[in-house]
Amino acid sequence: MKNLKTGIWVVAVVAGVIVAMSSRDGIKEPKTREWVDPAQLKEGPIQHEALTEKQLERVRYLQSVFREVDPTPLEKWIEDFRRDENPDREIAIWEGMAKPYGLFTASRDLSIAAKKEVYGVVLMRSGAPDAEVLKHLDLKTLTLQDAKEILALFSTAPAPIRVVKP
């Protein structure tokens, strides 16, 4: 779960992530959504022997977009997406994050600390509605107005991390 790997870094930025809770009987439409400490999440097993060449191309692009704020090697990005039940869905979520991140950071002269906060905002927004993100932000370098501008750049709906409870 790519969101898990980066979510652990974000624990320093936010109180938690919003997750959709499901049972082991199968992932259905979630009954509850709640914020949890990303450090409590565990990686799932590898579910795909390999990603397609098209998926690999998309992952390479994502890793290059976020490299400055997420130094995870490409091999780990690929491994994380291989753990996802639906890599295309997860890659699309990350592509939905890359657009607002790129638009916001490209048009400003931001410090690394500010870019990490932008990254934290897009990570949170990837799984939670704008209002929830704004309630959970703890900004140090960005302003609330900056966060609202980042949120306005999203063209995708939030997709909470799916967590299977044992």
N, C-alpha and C positions, 0 to 999 in steps of 0.2 A: 504494500500500500504506500504509494509515493507520498500521500498526504501524511501518513504516520511519520515518516522519516523527517520531513521538514517540520511537521507539527511539534516534534520534540524540541527543536530549536526555538520555535515560537513560544513555548511555555515561558520563556524569559520575557516575552513581549506581552503576552495575553494570559489571562487566567485559565483558559482552556479552549477547547474546540467544541462545536456543536456536533452531535452525532445522532444518527438515527439508530435506535436500538431495535434489534431483531432477535428472533429465537433461532436455535440450531435447526429447527424443523424446516427452515428455508427462509430466504430473505424475501419478505413481502413488504408491502407498504408499511413503513414504520408506525408503531403505535405511539411512541414517545420520542421526543427530541430533548436533549439536555446537553449542557456544557460539561465536559469532563477534562481532567488533567491528561494531556497527551502522553505524559511519561508513563501513564498506567496502561497504555495500549501496547499490544504485542504484535509483531509482524506475523502475518499468515504464511502458509507454506507457498512454495513456488507452484503456480498453477499452469504455467505455459512454458514449454521447453524452450521456445524462442519467440521473439517478436518478429513481425513481418518487416520487410525492408522499408515499407512505407511508415510503419510505426517507429522504426529505428530513426528514420529521417526526422520525424516529428519530435522524438525524444532528444535528438542531437540539438535541434533548434531550441527546445525548452531549456536544456542545460546551458546553452550559450546565452540565452536571455537572462537567466538567473545566476550565472556563474559568480558574479561579483558579490552577491549576498548569500549564496548557497554554494559553498565550495565542494559539494559532493561530486566525486568523480563520475564520469559518464557511465562507467560499468555498474555503479551502484544505482544510478537512475534506472538503467535498463533492468537490473535485478528487481528493483522495487515494482516496476510496472509489470514484470512477469508474475509477481505475487497477486496482482489484481484479478478478480473474477472476470472483469471486462476492461482490458487495457485501453480499448478505444474510448470508452466512457471516461476513464480517468485522465487519459491524455487530453481529451477535449476539455475537461475541467481545467487542466493546467494551461491549455491554449487560451481559455477564457480568462485566466489570470494574467497571462503574458501580455495581452493587448493593453489593459489599463496600466499595468506596471510600465511597459515600454512607452506608452503615450505620456504618462505623468513624468517619468524620470528623464526622458529625452528632451523635454522642453524646459528643464530647470537644471541649474548647477547645484546638485545636492551632494552632501557629504555621504560617506558610506553609512554612517549612523542613520541619516535620513532615508537612504535607500532601503536599509533594513526595516525601517518602520513602514515604508511603502509596501515592502514585501509582506510584512506582518498584516497589514490592512487587507491586501489582496488574498492572502491565505485565509484570513477570517471570513472575508466576504465570499470566498468560494464555497463555503458551507453554511452561511447564515445570512438572513435578510439584513439589509442596511441598518434598520433600527436596532437590531441585536448587536451588530458590529459596533455601532456608535456607543451602545451601553457598556461594552466590554473593553473599549480602547483605553490604553494608558500611554498616551503620547508624550514623548520627551523632546523631539525635534520638530515634528510636524505640528500643524495647528488643526483644530477641529474642522476648519474650513478646507484645509488640504485634504483631510480624510473624506469629507463630503465630495470634493472634486474627484478623488480617486474612485469612490463608489459610483459616481455618476458616469464614469467611463465604462462600466460593465455593461455588456449586452447579453450576458448569459444569466440564467436563474441560479440561485444558490443550490448546491448539491451536497448535503451533509455527508460526512464520512459514515459509512455503514459499519456498525460494530455488532458482532455476533456475541451474545451473552451465552456462556456455557450452560 
